[in-house]
Amino acid sequence: MNMSSTTSRRGTSLRFFMHVDARHQGKPTYEWLLEAARDEALAGGSAFRAIAGFGRHGVLREESFFELAGREPVVVEFIVAEDDAARLLQRVREAQVELVYTRTPIEYGVLGKAATT
């Protein structure tokens, strides 16, 4: 059996939660957050738009064909080293962006051909 070697790392899953219409410094908050992470030299991040959800205020937000209110949930996620997570959290604090976040220790790696190059 030929298996590609995989080097796993310990790191952090850093997730931020907001509404699709949330804004900071004149742009969507998810876009500002991705740009801030890129400026901090993080390896990458992704924004995911939910079809439905509710948050700390208990209001169910749901995408509807007839009425797109712009209040659907968005999650922006980064899988990074601990020091990168700390640096990005500090930047968000300094910018005074109001966001709910989670910070979870994880193990991550790359499988397949890319893992050997």
C-alpha positions, 0 to 999 in steps of 0.5 A, a space after each residue: 500500500 502506497 500512502 503519502 506521508 502526512 505531517 500534522 500540526 497542532 493549531 487553532 480553528 478561529 471562527 467569527 460569526 456575523 450577519 451578511 449585512 454587518 459592516 465595518 469601515 465601509 465594507 462587509 465585516 466578513 470582507 474586512 476580516 479576511 483582508 485583516 487576516 491577509 494583512 497579518 500574513 495568515 495562510 488563508 481563511 474562508 467565509 461561509 454563508 448560512 441558509 438559516 440560523 439564530 444567535 444570542 438574541 434568539 431571532 431565527 434568520 432564514 434566506 428566503 427566495 421572496 425576501 432577502 433581508 441580508 440578516 443571514 448568518 456568516 461564519 469566517 473561519 481560519 485554521 492557523 497557528 496559535 500565535 496567528 490566532 492571537 494576532 488576529 484577535 488582537 487586531 479585531 479588538 483594536 478595531 473594536 469590531 463587535 463579533 462573536 468568535 470561537 477558538 478551538 485547539 485542533 490538529 490539521 494537515 494536508 493529505 495526498 500529493 501536496 503533503 509530499 512537496 
